[in-house]
């Protein structure tokens, strides 16, 4: 009996290792890259709208007395630096607004990651992914480490894809 033409049947529940030719996987890879590219463009548009709204809000602000973050705590953190002797009254206000904008952008980017994974709950690993994907947040990589094994590897960018700009210019 010719054993080259016969194969032994797989036991039930045991997966056979199947290798697919590269030509068969190419359409799926191209479709995935197209979908990924569309998601990235949508996220970039959302961030541009976010920054345009932030810019408009800053221009229209006349009341500097209402804050979402406690100024006393910000001032205390600023005074933690031994080189800081005095703090002008405007400095904690500006820092409060900058911190608020920082938190909002990081949250937007984390939310985009949660949506990519078809979740409606923002998790620590979403924030970690946002930090990993955005060069400007590199200083946080050691503070918010990625939980290995929870998600697939997070790509920084697709070669030839859009570059994640640090800031957006809003024409006046």
Buried (B, 14 or more C-beta within 10 A) or exposed (E): EEEEEEEEEEEEEEEEEEEEEEEEEEEEEEEEBEEBBEEBEEBBEBBBEBBEEBBEEEEEEEEEEEBEBEBEEBBEEEEEEEEEEEEEEEBBBEBBBEBBBEEBBBBBBBBBBBBBEEEEEBBEBBBBBBBBBBEEBEEBEEEBEBEEEEBEEBEEEEEEBEEBEEEBEEEE
